Amino acid sequence: MNVSDERTVSLWAPIKVAPDVVPLPHDDQVDVVVVGSGIAGLSVAYELALAGKKVAVIDRGQIGSGMTARTTAHLTSVCDDYFSEFIALRGRELARLFHESQSAAIDRIEAIQETEAIACDFRRVDGFLFPSSRAQEADLERELDAALQVGVAVERTTGLPFAGFSAAPALRYARQATFHPLKYLRGLAVGVRARGSVLYRDTVVEKVEETDGGVRVATAAGFVVTGKWAVVATNSPINDRVALHTKQAPYRTYAMSFEIGRDVIPDGLYWDTEDPYHYVRLQPGDRETDFLVVGGEDHKTGAADDGDERFAALTSWTRRLVPDLGLETHRWSGQVMETIDYAGFIGRNPGNERVFVVTGDSGEGMTHGAVAALLIRDLILGGNSRWRELYEPSRKTPKAIGDYLVENATAIKNFVKYIAPGEIDSLDKLRPGEGAIVRVGLTKIAAFRNEDGTLYKRSASCTHIGCHVHWNSLERCWDCPCHGSQFAVDGTALNGPAVSPLADLR
């Protein structure tokens, strides 16, 4: 099981990446063990397989069915948190390297889909940043100046294809891109296997450890995969307790797709300057109908349980800008890991030489995944990368101390919930289809009652470091607000960093 077992289903989900693979059936030995089969894991596996390494990719669920299946699949070299903010925090040179690396990621995706003949709807498009109100227009000038400082191909323009925005100012970024993420992963999986590497689904990795001259990856089924290197690419790392988790925070994000007539709006990427911001793109459909994919309404994981209201706000915003919008086809949510200094953590896991990590997508998971493949390939094969410092997992950013303290306050406040009352005072009050925290004596119970009356009682303590989980009624799962773990109603871990299930309190 993984997040594909949550309740909502994305526009991309019907595509199965590698449905014929099996769980790990025995011990194995390879050159590189990759844990996680999203865009980061499969991209790393592809680059190393291409270089002649034998790779084993292991996933706790179906291949490619994790957070990559819950993206909106923008491919952009523009900093999600603004280049002006990046320069202020980390300096102009690292901002330039960020743009360079993210641009290289798009170029690499484009090259791979051409080389491997992957029909994934890849296309180059312009990206547009626009203010939602006149009060935000100054943000454009500041961002234009910052982007030009780091060599971004950007220009100021006027007019957007949205109602009421025909004379609105905007920034136009050239040579951005988009694609169908799971069609692309399907092609990567074919390329990985064609070069002698292997994929394993429904295999829970419990431990990743470094040995003398190699790595050992142990699974819940008792099988072990050994190799020379390991790469942990699990959205939120499963191999680390605090070193990275204190420098990033999980955010729940929401997305929807609607039918839209072809040519109603030009193909492109669109972002506004709201906080949290909205993002829009097109996905080709059949015949005369395409899909408009829109996302936004983010909040810190576990801080709210109002998914229907978030979707209502997203729908209202979208229909206000695009009155000719058709019927809603899908709605889904996902989780992004926001780092305190705007770039992912990619490279050697702190304290390790042969274990690498990929996390901290900061809302740009597709390009961060492709960057990870290039960077980790270079570290393994050549010992260095021009982007190593930028994405160094053990880095410290003194100017980000404010964000560090704010994000880590969540964990401190979370433990206070163990002495608070439950959300309801009796399990008898739990109705079919509902989940809630119930106190029974000194114990906090994460309780869910199924429609058939079956009652699940699990510990409310996350098995990562013991934070108090929160009910997510949209996805029917338990979310940990500290570091992003998610659990099914029966306690099964769906998303890292937790590996073990919530304790059964029957």
C-alpha positions in Angstrom: 0.0 0.0 0.0 1.0 3.6 -0.5 -0.8 6.9 -1.2 -2.6 5.4 -4.2 -4.8 3.7 -1.6 -6.1 7.1 -0.4 -9.6 8.1 -1.6 -9.1 10.7 -4.3 -7.9 9.8 -7.8 -5.9 12.0 -10.1 -6.3 12.6 -13.8 -3.1 10.7 -14.4 -3.9 7.6 -12.2 -5.5 5.4 -14.9 -2.0 4.9 -16.5 -0.2 2.0 -14.9 3.5 2.4 -15.0 4.7 -1.2 -14.7 1.7 -3.4 -13.8 3.5 -6.7 -14.5 6.3 -6.4 -11.9 6.2 -8.5 -8.7 7.2 -8.0 -5.1 10.8 -8.8 -4.2 10.8 -12.6 -4.1 14.3 -13.3 -2.7 17.5 -11.7 -1.6 19.2 -9.8 -4.4 22.5 -8.2 -5.2 22.9 -5.2 -7.5 25.1 -2.2 -8.0 22.6 0.4 -6.9 19.4 0.0 -4.8 16.8 2.8 -5.3 14.0 3.0 -2.8 11.0 4.8 -4.3 9.7 4.7 -7.9 8.4 8.2 -8.5 10.1 10.5 -10.9 13.1 10.9 -8.7 13.6 7.1 -8.2 13.0 6.1 -11.8 15.0 9.0 -13.2 18.0 8.0 -11.0 17.6 4.4 -12.0 17.5 5.3 -15.7 20.6 7.4 -15.7 22.6 4.7 -13.8 21.3 1.8 -15.9 22.2 3.9 -19.0 25.8 4.1 -17.5 25.9 0.3 -17.2 25.0 -0.1 -13.6 22.6 -2.8 -12.5 19.8 -1.1 -10.4 17.0 -2.5 -8.3 14.1 -0.1 -7.7 11.9 -1.0 -4.7 8.5 0.6 -3.8 6.1 0.0 -1.0 3.2 0.2 -3.5 2.7 -0.1 -7.2 5.5 1.3 -9.4 5.0 5.1 -10.0 1.8 5.3 -7.9 3.1 7.6 -5.2 3.2 11.4 -5.0 4.3 11.7 -8.7 0.8 10.5 -9.6 -0.6 13.3 -7.5 1.3 16.2 -9.1 0.0 18.8 -11.6 3.2 18.1 -13.7 4.5 21.6 -14.3 8.1 21.6 -15.7 9.6 24.9 -14.8 13.0 26.4 -14.2 11.4 29.3 -12.2 11.9 29.2 -8.5 8.7 28.3 -6.8 9.4 30.7 -3.9 10.6 33.5 -6.2 14.2 34.3 -7.3 14.1 37.5 -5.3 13.6 35.5 -2.1 16.2 32.9 -3.2 18.9 35.6 -3.8 18.2 37.3 -0.5 18.5 34.0 1.3 21.3 32.1 -0.5 22.9 34.6 -2.9 23.0 35.3 -6.6 25.4 32.6 -7.7 23.4 29.8 -6.1 20.2 31.2 -7.5 21.9 31.1 -10.9 22.9 27.5 -10.4 19.3 26.7 -9.3 17.9 28.1 -12.6 20.7 26.3 -14.5 20.0 22.9 -12.9 16.2 23.2 -13.3 16.6 24.2 -16.9 18.9 21.2 -17.4 16.3 18.9 -15.9 13.7 20.0 -18.5 16.2 19.6 -21.2 17.0 16.1 -20.0 13.3 15.1 -19.8 12.9 16.4 -23.3 15.9 14.4 -24.6 14.9 11.2 -22.8 11.3 11.2 -24.2 12.8 11.7 -27.7 15.5 9.0 -27.3 13.1 6.4 -25.8 10.2 7.4 -28.0 8.0 8.0 -24.9 4.5 9.3 -26.0 4.0 11.5 -22.9 2.5 14.7 -24.4 5.7 16.6 -23.7 5.7 20.1 -25.1 7.6 23.3 -24.6 5.3 26.2 -23.5 5.7 29.7 -22.0 5.1 30.2 -18.3 3.2 33.3 -17.0 3.4 34.8 -13.5 0.5 37.3 -12.9 -0.8 39.3 -10.0 -4.3 38.7 -8.7 -4.7 42.3 -7.7 -3.1 45.7 -8.4 -1.6 45.6 -4.9 0.6 42.7 -6.1 1.9 44.3 -9.2 5.1 45.5 -7.4 5.9 41.8 -6.9 6.3 41.5 -10.7 8.9 44.3 -10.9 10.9 42.9 -8.0 10.8 39.4 -9.5 11.7 40.6 -13.0 14.8 42.3 -11.7 15.8 39.2 -9.7 15.2 36.8 -12.6 17.3 38.9 -15.0 20.1 38.9 -12.5 20.4 35.1 -12.7 20.1 34.9 -16.5 16.4 33.8 -16.8 14.8 34.3 -20.2 11.9 36.5 -19.0 10.1 39.6 -20.2 7.3 41.8 -19.0 4.1 41.4 -21.1 0.5 42.5 -20.9 -2.7 40.5 -21.2 -3.7 37.0 -20.2 -6.4 34.7 -21.6 -8.5 35.0 -18.4 -11.7 37.0 -17.8 -10.8 40.4 -16.5 -7.1 40.1 -17.3 -6.9 41.3 -20.9 -4.9 44.3 -19.8 -3.2 42.7 -16.8 0.6 42.8 -16.5 2.5 39.5 -16.3 6.0 38.0 -16.6 6.5 35.6 -19.5 9.1 32.9 -19.0 10.2 31.2 -22.2 10.9 27.5 -22.8 9.1 26.0 -19.8 7.3 22.7 -20.4 4.7 20.1 -19.4 3.9 16.5 -19.9 1.8 13.5 -18.7 3.8 12.4 -15.6 2.8 8.7 -15.6 3.2 8.2 -19.3 6.7 9.5 -18.9 7.4 7.2 -15.9 6.1 4.3 -17.9 8.7 5.0 -20.5 11.4 5.4 -18.0 10.5 2.0 -16.5 10.7 0.4 -19.9 14.2 1.9 -20.4 15.4 0.8 -17.0 14.3 -2.8 -17.5 15.6 -2.9 -21.1 19.1 -2.3 -19.7 19.0 -5.2 -17.3 17.8 -3.5 -14.2 14.8 -4.6 -12.1 11.7 -3.2 -10.4 9.9 -4.5 -7.3 6.5 -3.4 -6.2 4.6 -3.9 -2.9 7.9 -4.3 -1.0 8.3 -2.3 2.3 11.9 -1.2 3.0 12.5 -1.1 6.8 16.1 -0.3 7.0 18.9 1.2 4.7 22.3 0.9 6.2 25.9 1.4 5.1 28.3 -1.5 5.3 32.0 -1.8 4.7 32.2 -1.0 1.0 28.5 -1.2 0.3 24.9 -0.9 1.5 22.3 -3.3 2.9 18.6 -2.7 2.3 16.3 -4.8 4.5 12.6 -5.4 3.8 9.6 -6.2 5.9 9.3 -9.6 4.2 12.8 -10.5 5.5 14.6 -10.3 2.1 17.7 -8.2 1.7 19.1 -6.4 -1.3 22.8 -5.5 -1.1 24.7 -3.2 -3.4 27.5 -0.6 -3.7 25.2 2.4 -3.3 21.6 3.2 -2.2 19.4 6.1 -3.1 16.4 6.9 -0.9 13.8 8.7 -3.1 10.6 8.4 -1.0 9.2 11.9 -0.9 10.0 12.2 2.8 13.1 10.1 3.7 12.6 6.8 5.5 16.2 6.4 6.5 16.6 9.5 8.7 15.0 10.5 12.0 15.8 14.2 12.3 18.8 15.5 10.2 16.7 16.4 7.2 13.2 16.4 8.6 13.9 19.4 10.8 14.8 21.4 7.7 11.6 20.8 5.7 7.9 20.7 6.3 5.0 18.8 4.7 2.2 20.7 3.0 -1.0 19.3 1.6 -1.9 20.6 -1.8 -5.1 20.3 -3.9 -5.7 19.8 -7.6 -8.6 19.5 -10.0 -9.2 18.9 -13.7 -12.0 20.2 -15.8 -13.1 19.7 -19.4 -12.3 22.6 -21.6 -12.8 23.2 -25.3 -9.7 23.1 -27.5 -8.2 26.6 -28.0 -10.3 28.3 -25.3 -7.0 29.3 -23.7 -3.5 29.0 -25.2 -1.3 26.1 -24.0 1.0 27.3 -21.3 1.7 27.4 -17.5 0.1 30.1 -15.4 0.8 31.0 -11.8 -0.6 33.9 -9.7 1.0 35.7 -6.8 -1.4 34.7 -4.1 -0.1 33.0 -1.0 -0.7 30.1 -1.3 -0.6 30.6 -5.1 -2.8 29.0 -7.8 -1.3 27.2 -10.8 -2.9 26.3 -14.1 -2.0 24.2 -17.2 -3.6 22.3 -20.0 -3.5 18.5 -20.7 -4.4 17.3 -24.2 -7.6 15.3 -24.4 -9.4 13.5 -27.2 -11.0 15.1 -30.3 -12.1 18.7 -29.4 -11.9 18.6 -25.6 -8.8 19.1 -23.4 -8.4 19.2 -19.7 -7.6 22.3 -17.6 -5.6 21.2 -14.6 -5.5 23.7 -11.6 -3.9 23.5 -8.2 -3.5 25.4 -5.0 -5.2 26.1 -1.7 -2.2 24.5 0.2 -1.9 24.3 3.9 0.5 22.6 6.3 -0.2 18.9 6.6 -2.6 18.2 9.5 -3.4 21.9 10.1 -6.8 21.7 8.4 -9.4 19.0 7.6 -11.6 21.0 5.1 -10.8 19.4 1.7 -14.3 20.1 0.3 -14.0 23.8 1.1 -10.6 23.9 -0.5 -12.0 22.4 -3.7 -14.9 24.8 -3.6 -12.5 27.7 -3.4 -10.4 26.3 -6.2 -13.4 25.8 -8.4 -14.7 29.3 -7.7 -11.3 30.8 -8.5 -11.0 28.8 -11.7 -14.5 29.5 -13.1 -14.1 33.2 -12.3 -11.1 33.3 -14.6 -12.4 30.8 -17.2 -16.2 31.1 -17.5 -16.3 28.7 -20.4 -15.0 25.9 -18.3 -16.7 22.5 -18.7 -17.4 19.7 -16.2 -15.1 18.7 -13.4 -13.5 15.3 -14.1 -11.1 14.7 -11.2 -10.1 16.1 -7.8 -7.2 15.0 -5.8 -4.6 16.0 -3.2 -1.0 15.4 -2.6 1.9 16.4 -0.4 4.9 18.6 -1.1 7.9 19.0 1.1 8.9 22.6 1.6 12.5 23.3 2.6 13.6 26.2 4.7 15.8 27.6 1.9 13.9 26.9 -1.3 15.9 24.0 -2.9 15.7 20.3 -2.4 18.1 18.1 -0.5 19.9 15.9 -3.0 23.1 14.1 -2.5 24.9 12.1 0.2 22.7 11.5 3.2 24.3 13.2 6.2 26.8 10.9 7.8 26.9 8.5 4.9 29.3 7.9 1.9 27.3 5.4 0.0 23.7 6.3 0.8 22.1 9.2 -1.2 18.8 11.0 -0.6 16.3 12.9 -2.7 13.7 15.1 -0.8 12.5 18.6 -0.4 10.8 19.1 -3.8 9.5 22.6 -2.7 6.6 22.4 -5.1 8.8 21.5 -8.1 9.0 17.8 -7.8 9.2 16.9 -11.5 12.3 19.0 -12.2 13.9 18.2 -8.8 13.5 14.5 -9.6 15.3 14.9 -12.9 18.0 17.1 -11.3 18.5 14.4 -8.7 19.2 11.8 -11.5 21.9 14.0 -13.0 23.5 15.0 -9.7 23.6 11.6 -8.1 24.8 10.0 -11.4 27.7 12.4 -11.4 28.5 11.8 -7.7 28.5 8.0 -8.1 30.3 7.9 -11.4 32.7 10.9 -11.1 32.7 11.9 -7.4 31.4 15.5 -7.9 28.8 17.7 -9.5 28.7 21.4 -10.2 25.3 21.5 -8.3 26.5 19.6 -5.2 26.7 22.7 -2.9 23.4 24.0 -4.0 21.5 20.8 -3.1 23.9 19.5 -0.4 21.7 17.7 2.2 23.9 18.5 5.2 24.0 22.3 4.3 23.2 24.9 6.9 21.6 28.2 5.8 22.1 30.8 8.6 19.7 33.3 7.1 16.9 30.7 7.1 16.9 30.3 10.9 13.6 32.1 11.2 11.9 29.6 8.9 13.7 26.8 10.7 12.2 27.8 14.1 8.7 28.4 12.7 8.5 25.0 11.0 9.9 23.1 13.9 7.5 24.7 16.3 4.9 22.4 14.8 6.6 19.3 16.3 6.9 21.0 19.7 3.3 22.1 19.8 2.2 18.7 18.5 3.2 16.8 21.6 0.9 18.9 23.8 -2.0 17.3 22.0 -1.4 14.1 24.0 -2.7 15.8 27.2 -5.6 17.4 25.4 -9.1 15.8 25.3 -10.2 13.7 22.4 -12.2 15.1 19.5 -15.1 13.0 20.7 -15.6 11.6 24.2 -16.8 8.1 23.2 -16.2 5.5 20.5 -19.9 5.0 20.4 -20.3 8.5 18.9 -18.2 7.6 15.9 -20.5 7.3 12.9 -19.9 5.1 9.8 -17.3 6.6 7.5 -15.9 8.9 10.2 -12.5 9.0 11.9 -11.6 10.9 15.1 -9.2 11.0 18.0 -10.7 9.5 21.1 -9.1 9.6 24.6 -9.5 6.4 26.7 -7.8 6.9 30.0 -4.2 7.9 29.3 -4.3 6.6 25.7 -5.1 8.6 22.5 -6.8 6.4 19.9 -7.0 7.1 16.2 -10.4 5.5 15.5 -12.3 4.9 12.3 -15.6 3.2 11.8 -16.2 1.7 8.3 -19.6 1.8 6.6 -20.2 -1.9 7.6 -19.6 -1.0 11.2 -16.1 -2.3 11.5 -14.2 -0.3 14.1 -10.4 0.3 13.7 -8.6 1.4 16.8 -5.0 2.4 16.3 -2.5 4.4 18.4 -2.5 8.1 17.6 1.3 8.1 17.9 3.2 8.3 14.6 5.8 5.6 14.3 8.4 7.9 13.0 9.2 10.0 16.2 5.8 9.8 18.0 4.0 12.9 16.9 0.2 13.0 17.2 -1.6 12.2 13.9 -4.6 14.0 12.5 -7.6 12.7 10.6 -7.9 13.6 6.9 -11.5 13.0 6.0 -10.9 13.8 2.3 -8.4 11.0 1.8 -9.6 8.9 4.7 -6.1 8.6 6.2 -4.2 9.7 9.2 -1.7 12.5 8.5 1.3 13.4 10.7 1.8 17.2 10.7 5.4 16.9 11.9 7.2 15.2 9.0 4.5 14.1 6.5 3.9 10.4 7.4 0.5 9.1 6.3 -1.4 6.0 7.5 -4.4 4.0 6.3 -7.4 3.4 8.6 -5.9 0.0 9.5 -2.7 1.7 10.5 -0.6 0.7 7.5 2.1 3.3 6.6 1.3 4.9 3.3 4.0 7.6 3.0 7.4 8.1 4.7 9.2 8.8 6.8 7.2 6.3 8.9 7.7 2.6 7.9 6.0 0.8 10.7 2.2 0.8 11.1 0.3 2.6 13.9 0.1 0.3 16.9 -3.1 -1.9 17.0 -5.1 -1.2 20.1 -7.8 -3.9 19.8 
